[in-house]
């Protein structure tokens, strides 16, 4: 991108979209994410557009946006995790696992503990307690103050005792 003003406008639109997204104004968020992408396609904007689609129940479109994000920046971990989550929501646990494993290895990813938590949830559902414990301990190490990670870890430890 040669025009830094164009990139700045795209970032401003992305921020506006995110604000609408957080207020559950999903149609406006989608519109603004798409405007941002028209100016400067980024992995982040595709990923967040996918997240907005998922909030609307449009999981196949959400997955497609994540694939676009990965094509733009394969080091960005969020779309790998998000694909895993969307597949879990569709009931495709087996297909979700490799995406979550890719998210764990992605060089650029915050919050790093999410794919570990999501894998832990899959293993809990399957009754694979030791695998769940392994993933949830890793999540708790990566995010010791995250209440969700601590809660899941406590849950699995209680089942194993």
Buried (B, 14 or more C-beta within 10 A) or exposed (E): EEEEEEBEBBBEBBEBBBEBBEEEBBEBBBBBBBBBBEBBBBBBBBBBBBBBBBBEEBBEBBBBBBEBBBEBBBEBBBBBBBBBBBBBEEEEBEEBBEBBEBBBEBEEBEBBBBBBBBBBBBBBEEEBBEBBBBBBBBBBEBBEEBEEBBEBBEBBEEEEE
